[in-house]
Amino acid sequence: MGAKLTFDTVTGANVYMDDASLYGKALEISGLSVNPVMKDISPIGMFGKKKVMTGIDALSVDVTWDFINEKVTNPFKDYNLKVYGNVVRRENGTDRSLKAYMELRGRLGDNDLMGTLKGQEWSGQKTKFELDYILVKHDGEEILEIDVENNVFKDHGEDMLAEMRNNANL
């Protein structure tokens, strides 16, 4: 994995909770990045220090809402969300819209559900979800899957932790 993986912004999305009820309509879902956590090691017999990857930093996404079900805002509860939206890619000088699908599992982090509440203006509700699981697909192609609790990390379908699990006889 490179220093940091970043992902396209999803726009115009419907967000569903627990495969059933509409949680809200998102204007934009952004801010997802996957950052490695590095640790210095210097075992006996080694001349200097070496940085090794020990995992990934906490995952989160930012959601800017057009509509949100405000009855569903408990920061102590895990939410299972499914997102259906749009991603715009620039290919060969032309914009191309792709179908975006995401599965998210996590808790509400920072949120501003009241927004600014000014007359005849969008009120600006925003939330951050701290994630344990994410699956990202564009036009049916798997882009990313990370399940922190179950040691799953797939980048474009490639299992990045297969060797680690094999070494641990898992």
N, C-alpha and C positions, 0 to 999 in steps of 0.2 A: 504494500500500500504506500502511496506517495505521502507527502507531508500532510495533505489535507484533501479530502474529497468533498466537493460541493455539488449541489443539485439544482436543477431548474426550478423556477418559481411556478407554482400551480395557480391558475386563475379561474374565476367563475366556477367554483366547486360546490357541489352538494355534499354535505357531511352527515353520515348516518351513524347512529349509535346502536350497538348490539344487533346488527343486521336487520333492524326493523325501523325504528322511529327516526325522523329527520331531526338531527341535532342542530343544524343550522346551514346557512348559505355563506360561503367564504368568498370574499373578493380576492383574497390572495393567501397562499400558504407558502412561506419562505423561511429562510434562515437555517435550513438543515445543513450541517457540516459534520464530517466525521474526522476527528482529530486523534492521532495516536497519543498515548501516554507513554513517555520515555523515562527510563530509569538508568542512572549511572551505575555500572558495576566495575569492580576492580578486584577480581579474585587473586589469591596468592599465585605468584608466578607470572602475573601479567604486568607488563611494563607501564602501562597507562590505564586510563579509564575507557570504557566502551559504553555507548548508549544502546540499550535494547528496548524494543517495544514490549510493554507489559499488558497492553489492552487498548481500549479506546476511551476517550473522555465521554462524559455524560451527553446523551443525545437530546435535542429539543427542536421544536418547530414553532414558528410564530404564525399566528392566524389573525388576519384582519377580517372582521365579520361584516356582512351586509345584514344578516339576521342571525340571532342565536337564541336557543331555548334557555332562557335565564333560570329556569327551575333546575337546570343541570349544571351546577357550578360548584360542586363540593370538592375542595382541594385535597381531601383525605381519601377520595375514592378513585380507583382505577377505572378508566374509560376505554372501551374498545370501539374505535372509530373506523369507518370506511369512507374514503374520499373519492369522488368521481369528478374530474375536472379537465382542464385544458393546459397544455404546455406548448409554448411557441419556440421552435428551433429555427435557427438561421442556417440554411444549407445552400451552398452555391449561390449566395447573394439573394436568396428568396426565403421569406418566412414560411414555415410549415407548421400547422397545428397538429398536435399529437394528442390522442386520448390518454389522460393520466389517471392512474388508479393507485391509491395508497391505503395500506392498513396500518393503523397506529394503536399502540397500547401504552397508556401512561396516565399521568396525573396533571391537573392544572397547576401551572406555576404562576408567574406574574400575570395578573390580568387587570384590565381596565374596562369592565363591563358597562360602566355608566357612560364612558366616553366624555364628551364635552357638552352634550345636550344644548346646542344652540338652535334656535328656530330656523327652519328651512335649510339646514345644513346636515350633512352626514355626521353622526355623533361620534364615530371613530372607536367602536368597540374592538379591543385587541386582547388576545390571550396567548400565553405560551404554554405548550405542553411539554413536560419532561417525560421522555419516552424510555420504555424498556424494550419495545419491539417496533420495528418499522419494515414495511415491504413497499417498494416503489416499482411500478411498472409503467412503461410508456408504449402505447400501441400493442399491448400484450407482451412486450419483451421485458423480462425481469432486469431491473437496473441495480437494485440493492435489496438485501434482506439482512437485518441484524436482529437477533434475539439475545439480549444480554444474559438472561437467566438460563438459557439452554445452550450457550456457546455456539451460536450460529452467526456466521459472517460470510455472506455471499456477495461478490462484486460481479455484476453482469453474468450471474449464474455459476461463477467459479467459486467453489468452496475454499475460502482462504484459511480455514482452520482444520482442514482434513488431515494434514500431517501431524498437527498437535494432538488431535484426537487419536490418531493411529499410534503415536508414540506413547500415549497414556493408556492404550488398550481400551479405548471407549467405543 
